[in-house]
């Protein structure tokens, strides 16, 4: 699938609602079109006493425990943005305003598929501005113990991920594939988040997982999957981790021309890699494809 030369926004509003996996709060959301070069901005409509706009950026990420949280200078935050961000990244939505009346994005079914379907219904509209890609020029890596996240040069976006769990329900899984819109739709979008039953009580004691259930997550107990319907794919777990990484990387504000590889990584390591990239300007550059396409014609 050919990379897109121009930016896109939504043709019409995308309206939906649901429960936050951690807060348990019911939140209504409207994703609306936005001008070219404005990026993705979340707006907390329930906040009226201070700046309620939270622009997405690598530096705006403030928490990464079981989800990605962004926050503005006024202390207004939005949690669990990664599944919507992954859908917008791979559907080519460059500019959008995400209005929500609560602190956390709805978890929906725990995957990106509902967001893909919602964005499809809203439609896409091309804009008269070239898309900027982040082209990886030199390898950049962040390592923490046995976990690792890297970006290396490639002429296309590629995603590789490896996980390993003691539970026989998961074990060791790995995927490695070129990533474009079609591949995301067919291979990753419907893969759900997951968690272990024995962790739920502790997570709820610290204010997390209050909205989690088998309707929005794969739940594991020991070596068993508790969801009656089972898995959507045999390696759904590692595919979801790759989905998360795509969303976490899109806080950079532009799609990547390069190869991402995560080994036992999570939201925290993904954001450390984002920050390492931003701190190493020699490792990347902005690139547009409009001139190249015109010359080729």
C-alpha positions in Angstrom: 0.0 0.0 0.0 1.6 3.3 -1.1 2.4 5.8 1.6 0.2 8.8 1.7 1.6 12.1 0.5 -0.9 14.4 2.1 -2.5 14.9 5.5 -6.0 13.7 6.4 -8.6 14.6 8.9 -12.2 13.3 9.5 -15.0 13.9 7.0 -17.6 14.1 9.8 -17.7 13.6 13.5 -17.2 10.2 15.1 -19.4 9.9 18.2 -19.2 7.1 20.7 -19.3 6.3 24.4 -18.1 3.7 26.9 -16.5 2.8 30.2 -12.9 3.4 31.1 -11.0 0.2 31.9 -9.2 1.8 34.9 -11.6 4.5 36.2 -14.8 2.6 35.5 -16.2 6.0 34.4 -18.7 6.2 31.6 -17.4 8.7 29.1 -18.9 10.2 25.9 -16.5 11.1 23.0 -16.7 13.1 19.8 -13.7 13.0 17.4 -13.9 15.9 15.1 -12.0 17.3 12.1 -9.1 19.7 12.7 -7.0 22.0 10.5 -3.9 20.8 8.7 -0.7 20.7 10.8 -2.6 20.8 14.1 -2.1 17.2 15.1 -4.2 15.3 17.6 -5.6 17.3 20.5 -7.7 15.9 23.3 -10.2 18.3 24.9 -11.7 17.5 28.4 -15.2 19.1 28.0 -15.9 18.3 31.7 -13.1 20.7 32.8 -14.1 24.4 32.7 -11.9 26.1 35.3 -8.6 25.8 33.5 -7.0 24.9 30.2 -8.8 21.8 29.1 -6.8 21.2 25.8 -4.3 18.4 26.0 -2.2 18.2 22.8 -0.5 14.9 22.1 3.3 14.9 22.2 6.0 12.6 23.5 6.7 15.1 26.3 3.0 15.2 27.3 3.1 11.5 28.4 3.2 11.5 32.2 2.2 8.0 33.3 2.6 4.6 31.6 1.3 2.1 34.2 -1.0 -0.2 32.2 -1.8 2.5 29.8 -0.6 5.8 28.3 -1.6 9.0 30.1 -1.1 12.5 28.6 -1.3 15.7 30.7 -1.1 19.5 30.0 0.7 22.2 32.0 -2.6 22.9 33.9 -2.6 19.3 35.2 -5.5 18.2 33.0 -5.0 14.6 31.9 -6.5 12.0 29.6 -5.8 8.3 30.2 -5.7 5.1 28.0 -5.3 6.9 24.7 -3.2 4.2 23.0 -5.9 2.1 21.2 -7.5 5.1 19.6 -4.0 6.5 18.7 -3.1 3.2 17.0 -6.2 3.3 14.9 -5.6 7.0 13.9 -2.0 6.3 13.1 -2.7 3.4 10.8 -5.8 4.9 9.2 -3.8 8.0 8.4 -5.6 10.5 10.5 -3.1 13.3 11.0 -5.3 16.0 12.5 -8.3 15.6 14.9 -9.9 17.1 18.0 -11.0 14.4 20.5 -13.6 15.8 22.8 -14.4 13.7 25.9 -16.4 14.4 29.1 -14.3 12.3 31.5 -10.7 11.5 32.5 -10.2 8.3 30.4 -10.9 7.0 26.9 -13.5 4.2 26.7 -11.9 0.8 26.5 -14.7 -0.5 24.2 -13.8 -4.2 23.6 -10.2 -3.8 24.6 -8.9 -3.6 21.0 -8.6 -0.9 18.3 -11.3 -2.5 16.1 -14.2 -0.4 17.5 -12.2 2.8 16.8 -11.4 1.6 13.3 -15.1 1.0 12.6 -16.1 4.4 14.2 -13.5 6.3 12.1 -14.6 4.4 9.0 -18.1 5.6 9.5 -16.9 9.2 10.0 -14.8 9.1 6.8 -11.5 10.7 5.9 -10.9 14.0 4.1 -7.6 14.8 2.5 -6.0 18.2 3.3 -3.9 20.5 1.3 -0.7 20.0 3.3 2.1 17.4 2.8 2.3 14.7 5.5 5.5 14.8 7.5 7.1 11.4 8.2 9.7 10.7 10.9 12.4 9.0 9.0 14.8 7.0 11.2 18.4 7.7 10.0 20.4 6.0 12.8 19.4 3.3 15.2 18.1 4.5 18.5 17.6 2.1 21.4 16.3 2.0 25.0 17.2 -0.9 27.2 16.1 -1.6 30.8 17.3 -5.0 32.1 16.0 -7.7 29.8 13.5 -5.3 28.1 14.4 -3.4 25.0 12.8 -1.1 22.4 14.6 0.0 19.2 14.0 2.1 16.1 16.2 1.4 13.1 16.2 2.7 9.5 13.8 1.2 6.9 12.1 2.4 3.8 8.8 1.4 5.3 7.1 1.1 8.7 7.8 -2.3 10.2 6.8 -3.7 13.6 8.4 -6.6 15.5 7.5 -7.6 19.0 8.4 -10.4 21.4 6.8 -11.3 24.7 7.4 -14.1 27.3 5.2 -15.1 30.2 5.4 -18.0 32.6 1.7 -18.8 32.0 1.2 -21.6 29.5 -1.7 -19.6 28.1 0.8 -17.2 26.7 4.3 -18.5 26.7 6.8 -16.9 24.3 5.3 -15.2 21.2 6.8 -13.1 18.4 5.6 -11.3 15.4 7.5 -9.4 12.7 5.7 -7.7 9.8 5.7 -4.6 7.5 2.9 -2.4 8.9 0.4 -0.5 6.7 -3.3 0.2 7.0 -4.4 -3.1 5.4 -2.0 -5.1 7.6 -3.2 -3.3 10.7 -6.8 -3.9 9.9 -6.3 -7.6 9.0 -3.7 -8.6 11.6 -3.7 -6.4 14.7 -6.8 -4.2 15.1 -9.1 -6.7 16.8 -6.5 -8.0 19.3 -7.5 -7.3 22.9 -5.7 -6.2 26.0 -5.1 -8.8 28.6 -4.5 -9.3 32.3 -4.2 -11.8 35.1 -7.0 -12.5 37.5 -4.7 -12.6 40.5 -3.6 -9.0 39.8 -7.1 -7.5 39.7 -7.6 -7.1 43.5 -4.3 -5.2 43.8 -4.9 -3.0 40.7 -8.3 -2.0 42.0 -6.8 -1.1 45.4 -4.6 1.4 43.6 -7.4 2.8 41.5 -6.9 0.8 38.3 -8.9 -1.9 36.5 -12.2 -0.7 38.0 -13.9 -1.0 34.6 -12.1 -4.1 33.5 -14.1 -7.3 32.6 -14.1 -10.2 30.2 -16.1 -7.9 27.9 -13.1 -5.7 27.3 -10.0 -7.9 28.1 -8.7 -11.4 27.9 -8.5 -12.6 31.5 -6.0 -15.3 32.4 -5.9 -17.5 35.6 -2.8 -19.6 35.9 -2.5 -21.4 32.6 -6.2 -20.9 31.6 -8.0 -18.3 29.6 -11.3 -17.5 31.4 -13.1 -15.8 28.5 -15.8 -18.3 27.3 -15.2 -17.3 23.6 -11.4 -17.9 23.9 -8.9 -16.0 21.8 -9.4 -14.2 18.6 -6.0 -15.4 17.4 -3.6 -17.9 18.8 -1.0 -15.1 19.4 -3.5 -12.4 20.3 -1.3 -11.3 23.2 1.8 -10.3 21.3 -0.3 -8.7 18.5 -2.0 -6.5 21.1 1.4 -5.4 22.5 2.4 -4.4 18.9 -0.9 -2.5 18.6 -0.1 -0.7 21.9 3.4 0.2 20.6 1.9 1.7 17.4 -0.3 3.9 19.5 2.5 4.9 21.9 4.8 5.8 19.0 2.1 8.0 17.4 2.5 10.5 20.3 5.5 11.7 18.2 2.9 13.4 16.0 3.9 11.8 12.7 4.0 8.4 11.2 7.4 6.6 11.2 9.5 5.5 8.3 11.6 2.9 10.1 11.5 -0.4 12.0 10.3 -0.7 15.5 11.3 -3.7 17.6 10.1 -4.3 21.2 11.3 -7.2 23.4 9.3 -7.6 26.6 8.4 -4.0 26.3 5.4 -2.0 27.5 4.0 1.5 27.6 6.8 2.8 29.8 9.6 1.5 27.6 7.8 2.7 24.5 7.7 6.2 25.8 11.4 6.1 26.9 12.2 5.2 23.3 10.1 8.2 22.1 12.0 10.5 24.5 15.3 9.0 23.5 14.5 9.7 19.8 13.4 13.3 20.5 16.7 13.8 22.4 18.8 12.5 19.5 18.1 14.8 16.5 20.9 13.2 14.5 19.0 9.9 14.5 16.0 11.1 12.5 14.6 13.8 10.2 11.2 14.9 8.9 10.5 13.8 5.4 7.7 14.5 3.0 6.9 12.4 -0.1 5.1 15.0 -2.2 8.2 16.2 -4.1 9.4 12.6 -4.6 6.0 11.6 -6.0 5.9 14.7 -8.4 9.4 13.8 -9.6 8.5 10.2 -10.2 5.5 11.3 -12.3 
